[in-house]
Amino acid sequence: MRLQVALPPSRLPLLITGVSGVAGYNALFYFRERYPGRVVGVRPTQTWQLVADDIVPLDTEDRAGLAALFETHRFRSVLNTTGNCALKSCELDPAMAERTNVVSAANVAAVAHCFDCRLVHLSSDLVYSGAGAGGYVETDAVDPVTVYGRTMAAGEEQVAARDPAAAVLRISLPMGPSFNRHAGAIDWIGSRFRNHRPATLYFDEVRSCAYTDDLNRVFEYFLAADAPGLYHLGGPRAITLYQIAQVINRVGGYDPKLLKGCPRIDAGPMPPRAGNVSMNNEKLARLLGGNPLRPWPFDDSHFPTDRHWHFNGDGLERGSLQLLMDRLYTYPGACEFGVTKKGASGREKGTSLPPLARR
C-alpha cells in the first residue's frame, strides 16, 4: 500500500532521539527533508563523529538536560529511537543497558508528557525468546533471553506508565545505511566482507527486517495520528541472519568464501541468541488499511534458495556496492513516496548516506 501522510503544524517541531542508530539516523534524514528547520536530533555525547547543525549532543538519561532542550525548542512530537542494541555490551554492563534502554525511555516519556507532546517510542523484536515458530503478535507475553531484550521490555513498561497515549512500535532490524558505515546489519556485515574478513551468522535466528524507507513513513503516520499502544512493525518476509549475510555477500559482489554459518548453539553462551522472533503486523495493517512494509530484500531473485546460493552468480546482475545501495538500503520506486536518498552514488567517494556525519 502507499502510505502518504504529513505532520500537521500542531505536531512540529519534532525531536528525534538516538540518531546515531540506524533507525534514528535514517529518520532524521527523512524528516529534516520533509520539514526543513523543524526537526532536531539528539545523539549520545560520546558519538562525537556525528556532527550537524540540527544534532544536539545529549544523553537522554539526563532528565534535566532533556527538559532544558524541550524548554528551548518547545517540541510538539517526539520519535524516541534511543537504545543500545549491542548484545554483548549489554550482557557485560547491565547497568549501562539499564541507563540507556530503561532510564532514558522513562525520561523521554515523562518529559514528553509534561510538555504535552505526541510520543512515538521504538522497541525491539528481541523482547521475545524466539523459542517457538515466530509470527509474534502484540498480545504474546515477552520472554527475552538477553539483557538487551529485558531492558527494552522494561523500557516499554516505563513509557506506558508515564504516557499512556504514546505509541510503542516494535521493530526488527532496520535495513538502511549507518552514519559510520559499520553499524546495523547491512553495514556491519558488509564491512567485514569489504575488508576481506570472515563473518559468521546463524542458521536459526530469524528476524522480520524492514526497509528504513517504509519504517519512516509508518513513524510519520503515528507521529501525525493519535493511535496509542503497542504495534509490531515486522516486515512480511522472515529471514535468518545467515540468509541476510548471503544477500549482502552476493548483491554486494563480495568473496563468498568469507561467509560462515552455524546454529546458535555453536556460538557459545555470550551473548545469548534468540531464535525465531519474526513478528506478525496484522494489527498495523488493520489500522492503516493495508501492509505498508515491503519484504527485504525487495527483489525475490535476491532471496537465498539454499545455503550455497551466494556462491552461484548465474542469472543475476553482477554484484557491486552500487547494486547493494540501490536494492538493500532502498528499493525501486521508494522515492515515489516523498524523499530521495541524495548522494547514494557518491558514498564510496567520501559522502555519507544520508549526508550527516563528518569524519
C-alpha positions as CSV (number, residue, x, y, z in Angstrom):
1,M,0.0,0.0,0.0
2,R,1.1,3.6,-0.5
3,L,1.2,5.3,2.9
4,Q,1.2,9.1,2.5
5,V,0.7,11.4,5.4
6,A,2.1,14.7,6.7
7,L,2.7,16.1,10.1
8,P,0.2,18.9,10.9
9,P,1.7,22.2,12.2
10,S,0.5,21.2,15.7
11,R,3.0,18.3,15.7
12,L,6.0,20.5,14.9
13,P,8.8,21.0,15.8
14,L,9.8,17.3,16.1
15,L,12.5,15.8,18.3
16,I,14.3,12.6,17.2
17,T,16.4,10.9,19.8
18,G,19.0,8.2,19.2
19,V,20.2,9.5,15.8
20,S,23.4,7.6,16.0
21,G,21.5,4.3,15.4
22,V,20.3,3.1,12.0
23,A,16.6,3.8,12.7
24,G,17.1,7.3,14.1
25,Y,19.8,8.2,11.6
26,N,17.6,7.5,8.6
27,A,14.6,9.0,10.3
28,L,16.4,12.3,10.9
29,F,17.4,12.5,7.2
30,Y,13.8,11.7,6.1
31,F,12.1,14.2,8.5
32,R,14.6,17.0,8.1
33,E,14.0,16.9,4.3
34,R,10.2,16.8,4.8
35,Y,10.1,19.6,7.4
36,P,13.2,21.8,6.9
37,G,14.2,23.7,10.0
38,R,11.6,22.0,12.2
39,V,13.5,18.9,13.2
40,V,16.1,18.4,15.9
41,G,18.1,15.2,16.5
42,V,19.8,14.1,19.7
43,R,22.8,11.8,19.8
44,P,24.9,10.4,22.7
45,T,27.6,12.7,23.9
46,Q,30.3,10.1,23.2
47,T,29.3,9.9,19.5
48,W,31.5,12.9,18.6
49,Q,31.8,11.9,15.0
50,L,28.2,12.7,14.2
51,V,28.0,16.5,13.7
52,A,25.4,18.7,12.1
53,D,23.7,21.9,12.8
54,D,20.5,20.2,13.8
55,I,22.1,17.5,16.0
56,V,22.4,18.1,19.8
57,P,24.8,16.0,21.9
58,L,22.8,14.9,24.9
59,D,22.5,11.6,26.9
60,T,18.8,11.1,27.4
61,E,19.3,9.6,30.8
62,D,20.0,13.2,31.8
63,R,16.4,14.3,32.5
64,A,17.3,17.9,33.4
65,G,19.2,18.3,30.2
66,L,16.3,16.8,28.3
67,A,13.8,19.1,29.9
68,A,16.0,22.1,29.1
69,L,16.1,21.1,25.5
70,F,12.3,21.0,25.5
71,E,12.1,24.4,27.1
72,T,14.3,25.8,24.3
73,H,12.6,24.2,21.3
74,R,9.0,23.6,22.6
75,F,8.7,20.3,20.7
76,R,5.3,19.1,19.8
77,S,6.2,15.5,18.9
78,V,9.0,13.1,19.7
79,L,10.3,10.0,17.9
80,N,12.3,8.1,20.6
81,T,14.8,5.7,18.9
82,T,17.3,5.7,21.7
83,G,18.6,2.3,22.7
84,N,21.8,0.3,23.0
85,C,21.4,-2.9,20.9
86,A,24.9,-4.2,21.3
87,L,24.1,-7.6,22.8
88,K,27.4,-8.4,24.3
89,S,28.0,-4.9,25.7
90,C,24.6,-5.1,27.4
91,E,25.4,-8.5,28.9
92,L,28.7,-7.3,30.2
93,D,27.4,-4.0,31.5
94,P,23.8,-4.4,32.6
95,A,23.9,-1.0,34.4
96,M,24.7,0.7,31.1
97,A,21.8,-1.2,29.4
98,E,19.5,-0.1,32.2
99,R,20.5,3.6,31.8
100,T,20.3,3.6,28.0
101,N,17.2,1.4,27.5
102,V,15.1,1.9,30.6
103,V,16.0,5.2,32.3
104,S,16.2,7.1,29.1
105,A,12.8,5.7,28.0
106,A,11.3,6.8,31.3
107,N,12.8,10.3,31.0
108,V,11.7,10.8,27.4
109,A,8.2,9.7,28.2
110,A,8.0,11.8,31.4
111,V,9.3,15.0,29.8
112,A,7.2,14.5,26.6
113,H,4.1,14.0,28.7
114,C,4.9,17.1,30.8
115,F,5.2,19.2,27.6
116,D,2.0,17.6,26.1
117,C,4.0,16.1,23.2
118,R,3.0,13.2,21.0
119,L,5.4,10.4,21.7
120,V,6.3,7.5,19.4
121,H,8.7,5.1,21.1
122,L,10.7,2.3,19.3
123,S,11.3,-1.1,20.8
124,S,12.6,-4.4,19.6
125,D,11.6,-7.9,18.5
126,L,14.2,-9.2,20.9
127,V,11.7,-8.8,23.8
128,Y,10.9,-12.3,22.7
129,S,13.0,-15.5,23.0
130,G,12.0,-17.0,19.6
131,A,11.6,-20.4,21.2
132,G,8.6,-21.2,19.1
133,A,7.6,-20.7,15.4
134,G,7.7,-16.9,15.4
135,G,5.0,-14.8,14.0
136,Y,4.6,-13.0,17.3
137,V,1.5,-10.8,17.9
138,E,1.2,-7.9,20.3
139,T,-0.6,-9.9,22.9
140,D,2.1,-12.6,23.2
141,A,3.9,-12.4,26.5
142,V,7.5,-11.2,26.4
143,D,10.2,-13.6,27.4
144,P,13.6,-12.1,26.4
145,V,16.8,-14.2,26.7
146,T,19.2,-11.2,26.7
147,V,19.9,-8.2,28.9
148,Y,19.1,-6.0,25.9
149,G,15.7,-7.7,25.4
150,R,14.9,-7.4,29.1
151,T,15.8,-3.8,29.3
152,M,13.8,-3.0,26.1
153,A,10.8,-4.7,27.6
154,A,11.2,-2.7,30.8
155,G,11.5,0.5,28.7
156,E,8.2,-0.3,27.1
157,E,6.6,-0.5,30.6
158,Q,8.1,2.8,31.6
159,V,6.7,4.5,28.5
160,A,3.2,3.0,29.0
161,A,3.2,4.0,32.7
162,R,4.3,7.6,32.1
163,D,2.5,8.3,28.8
164,P,-0.5,6.0,28.1
165,A,-1.3,7.9,25.0
166,A,2.1,7.1,23.4
167,A,2.6,4.6,20.6
168,V,5.2,1.9,21.1
169,L,6.4,0.4,17.9
170,R,8.5,-2.8,17.9
171,I,10.8,-3.1,15.0
172,S,13.2,-5.8,13.9
173,L,16.5,-5.0,12.0
174,P,16.1,-1.6,10.2
175,M,17.6,-2.0,6.8
176,G,19.3,1.2,5.8
177,P,22.7,2.9,6.0
178,S,24.5,3.8,9.2
179,F,26.4,7.0,9.8
180,N,29.7,5.3,10.4
181,R,29.4,2.6,7.7
182,H,29.9,-0.3,10.2
183,A,26.7,-0.3,12.4
184,G,23.5,-2.0,11.7
185,A,23.0,-5.3,9.8
186,I,23.9,-4.3,6.3
187,D,26.9,-2.1,7.1
188,W,28.4,-4.4,9.8
189,I,28.3,-7.5,7.6
190,G,29.3,-5.5,4.6
191,S,32.3,-4.0,6.4
192,R,33.6,-7.5,7.2
193,F,33.4,-8.6,3.6
194,R,34.7,-5.3,2.3
195,N,37.8,-5.6,4.5
196,H,38.3,-9.3,3.5
197,R,37.3,-10.6,6.9
198,P,35.0,-13.5,7.6
199,A,31.6,-13.1,9.1
200,T,29.8,-15.9,11.0
201,L,26.0,-15.8,11.1
202,Y,23.3,-18.1,12.4
203,F,21.1,-20.5,10.5
204,D,18.3,-20.4,13.2
205,E,18.0,-16.8,14.3
206,V,15.0,-15.4,12.3
207,R,14.1,-11.8,12.0
208,S,11.5,-9.8,10.1
209,C,13.5,-6.8,9.0
210,A,12.2,-3.8,7.0
211,Y,13.5,-1.0,4.8
212,T,14.0,2.3,6.7
213,D,12.2,4.0,3.8
214,D,9.0,2.2,4.8
215,L,9.6,2.5,8.6
216,N,10.0,6.3,8.2
217,R,6.5,6.6,6.7
218,V,5.0,4.5,9.4
219,F,6.7,6.6,12.0
220,E,5.3,9.7,10.3
221,Y,1.8,8.2,10.4
222,F,2.0,7.6,14.2
223,L,3.5,11.0,14.9
224,A,0.6,12.7,13.0
225,A,-2.1,10.4,14.4
226,D,-3.3,9.8,18.0
227,A,-3.3,5.9,17.9
228,P,-1.9,4.7,21.3
229,G,-0.5,1.4,22.4
230,L,1.7,-1.3,21.0
231,Y,2.2,-2.2,17.4
232,H,4.5,-4.7,15.6
233,L,6.4,-3.4,12.6
234,G,7.7,-6.7,11.2
235,G,8.5,-7.0,7.6
236,P,6.5,-9.6,5.7
237,R,9.5,-11.8,4.9
238,A,11.0,-13.9,7.7
239,I,14.7,-14.3,7.1
240,T,17.6,-15.8,9.1
241,L,20.8,-13.9,9.9
242,Y,22.7,-16.3,7.7
243,Q,20.4,-15.5,4.8
244,I,20.8,-11.8,5.4
245,A,24.5,-12.2,5.1
246,Q,24.1,-14.3,2.0
247,V,22.1,-11.5,0.4
248,I,24.7,-8.8,1.4
249,N,27.5,-11.0,0.2
250,R,26.0,-11.8,-3.3
251,V,24.4,-8.4,-4.0
252,G,27.5,-6.6,-2.8
253,G,29.7,-8.7,-5.0
254,Y,31.9,-9.9,-2.2
255,D,34.0,-13.1,-1.8
256,P,31.5,-15.9,-1.0
257,K,34.1,-17.8,1.0
258,L,34.1,-15.1,3.7
259,L,30.6,-16.1,4.8
260,K,30.5,-18.7,7.5
261,G,27.4,-20.2,9.1
262,C,26.4,-22.2,12.2
263,P,23.5,-22.9,14.5
264,R,23.1,-20.7,17.6
265,I,24.1,-23.5,19.9
266,D,27.6,-23.5,18.5
267,A,28.0,-19.7,19.0
268,G,28.7,-20.1,22.8
269,P,26.8,-18.6,25.7
270,M,27.9,-15.0,25.3
271,P,25.8,-13.3,24.3
272,P,22.7,-15.5,24.3
273,R,20.9,-15.7,21.0
274,A,17.2,-15.6,20.3
275,G,15.5,-18.0,17.8
276,N,12.6,-17.1,15.6
277,V,11.5,-13.7,16.7
278,S,9.7,-12.8,13.5
279,M,6.6,-10.6,14.1
280,N,3.1,-10.5,12.7
281,N,2.0,-7.0,11.8
282,E,-1.7,-7.7,11.1
283,K,-2.7,-5.2,13.8
284,L,-0.8,-2.5,12.0
285,A,-2.3,-3.5,8.6
286,R,-5.8,-3.2,10.1
287,L,-5.1,0.2,11.4
288,L,-3.6,1.5,8.1
289,G,-5.9,-0.4,5.7
290,G,-3.1,-2.4,4.3
291,N,0.5,-3.5,4.8
292,P,2.9,-0.6,4.5
293,L,6.1,-2.7,4.8
294,R,7.8,-4.3,1.8
295,P,9.8,-7.5,2.0
296,W,13.5,-7.3,2.5
297,P,15.1,-7.9,0.1
298,F,12.5,-6.4,-2.2
299,D,13.5,-8.4,-5.3
300,D,12.6,-12.1,-5.0
301,S,15.6,-13.0,-7.1
302,H,17.8,-11.7,-4.3
303,F,16.4,-14.1,-1.7
304,P,18.6,-17.2,-1.0
305,T,17.3,-20.5,-2.1
306,D,19.8,-22.6,-0.2
307,R,22.9,-22.3,2.0
308,H,25.3,-22.2,-1.0
309,W,23.2,-19.7,-3.0
310,H,25.7,-16.8,-2.6
311,F,28.3,-18.9,-4.5
312,N,26.1,-19.0,-7.6
313,G,26.0,-15.9,-9.7
314,D,24.1,-17.3,-12.6
315,G,21.1,-15.3,-13.8
316,L,21.7,-12.3,-11.6
317,E,23.1,-8.9,-12.2
318,R,26.8,-8.7,-11.2
319,G,27.1,-7.7,-7.5
320,S,28.6,-4.4,-6.6
321,L,28.4,-1.7,-3.9
322,Q,26.1,0.3,-6.1
323,L,23.7,-2.6,-6.5
324,L,23.8,-3.1,-2.7
325,M,22.9,0.5,-2.1
326,D,20.2,0.5,-4.8
327,R,18.5,-2.7,-3.6
328,L,19.3,-3.3,0.0
329,Y,19.4,0.2,1.5
330,T,16.3,1.0,-0.5
331,Y,14.1,-0.4,-3.3
332,P,13.0,0.7,-6.8
333,G,10.3,3.3,-6.6
334,A,10.9,4.3,-3.0
335,C,11.4,7.9,-4.0
336,E,7.8,8.0,-5.2
337,F,6.8,8.2,-1.6
338,G,8.4,11.6,-0.9
339,V,12.2,11.6,-0.2
340,T,15.1,10.6,-2.4
341,K,18.3,9.4,-0.8
342,K,20.6,12.0,-2.3
343,G,24.3,11.2,-2.5
344,A,23.9,7.4,-2.8
345,S,26.2,7.2,-5.8
346,G,28.9,9.2,-4.0
347,R,29.1,7.1,-0.9
348,E,32.4,5.5,-1.8
349,K,33.8,8.9,-2.8
350,G,33.6,10.2,0.8
351,T,30.0,11.4,1.1
352,S,27.8,9.6,3.6
353,L,24.3,8.4,3.0
354,P,22.4,10.3,4.4
355,P,24.9,13.2,4.4
356,L,25.2,13.9,8.1
357,A,28.5,12.5,9.5
358,R,31.8,14.3,9.4
359,R,34.8,12.1,9.6
